[in-house]
Amino acid sequence: MLLLSSCCISVCPFTAKQPSFLRTPQRITSGLSSDRMILRGVGAAAVSSSTLRDLVFVVNPQGANGRTAKEWKKLLPYLRTRLGKDCNVCESLTTGPSHAIDITREAIRDGADAVIAVGGDGTLHEVVNGFFWEGKPVSSLNSEASHSTALGLIPLGTGSDFARTFGTMILVKLWTALLKGCDRVDVGVIANKEGRDLHYFINVADVHLSAKAGFYASKYKKFGNLCYVIGALQAFMGHDNQDMRIRVNGGEWELYPQVTALCVGNAKYFGGGMKITPNAVPGNGNLEVVVLQYFKWYDFVLKLHKLYNGTHLSVNNVSSRSVQSIEVEEISGSGSIYVQSDGEHLGFLPRKFRILPGAIDIIS
């Protein structure tokens, strides 16, 4: 465990418009000290000399009903004393939906060594999507980039389910990881039927009942983890299982009758601690697909403990398989089957899911 002292903190106000790599580069002006240069007005990242490492903390102050902001204020003194004089920390507060995406793209464009999401799975989800632009890594759009930007996480949100799989990115590990190198983590990609409208996820994507429950749960975040229970109860109202067909790894279409929920896991947990895809490993080049069929409301009540501890794969009408890609369509074609990823509503079926192996460096 690395113990460092005194860290320079620079707070860089940012109003996102369009990614900076689409705008004219702005002049670099002198910063707070002679050995550091800061790029003014281009987002979250502070552009440093080669002796400094830039860490961009993307903070969602509204997370967990404001608890994220309170906890983050407590962490700032810790940052000052633990990350060291060789570390340039930049704080960037989000102001609304998708802001974290723009901040992350700015940071990567400006050469940040790491972007750390401070908040819950929603903040992490946006930061991960900020690593990409029109189907390509943002880093590949910067011809002058000399290194890749790593992803980090300080889980201070409502659910923080990804952290349950990968572990909390403890602050004292940040500098050590940047010096020694990071792990590579897979990222999932979701597209429409035509293969367009790309969206990225790092945790779990899901279809039908669980996605609908997540959609409703997002409206009750003020109740903490209880929001997932409220969302599930609301989703059950008027719910009907649906016949679906899937195609795995570009093979033949298969019929899956009376699907209750279909979950595509890059990691293990969702819904506030439910171990829905227990065999998923976010670095093995595969997605785990778990399908629940013929479930009634009382099945969830009787088997809820198995869903939370990850032993539900032995239950009747639950199946699991490892895939690199999967296409999902509903037979009826109603266009009303919910799809979400990392707790964010993405629309409705049909959708295609696939894995991007080792897409991002992650501090672990």
Beta strands, then each sheet from edge to edge (+ up, - down):
strand 1: 8-11
strand 2: 29-30
strand 3: 37-38
strand 4: 53-59
strand 5: 87-93
strand 6: 114-119
strand 7: 132-133
strand 8: 136-137
strand 9: 150-155
strand 10: 183-191
strand 11: 199-201
strand 12: 204-208
strand 13: 242-248
strand 14: 253-265
strand 15: 287-293
strand 16: 318-323
strand 17: 325-330
strand 18: 338-341
strand 19: 344-348
strand 20: 351-362
sheet 1: 1+ 5+ 4+ 6+ 9+ 20+ 10- 11+
sheet 2: 1+ 5+ 4+ 6+ 9+ 20+ 17- 13+ 14- 12+ 18- 19+
sheet 3: 1+ 5+ 4+ 6+ 9+ 20+ 17- 13+ 14- 15+ 16-
sheet 4: 2+ 3-
sheet 5: 7+ 8-
end
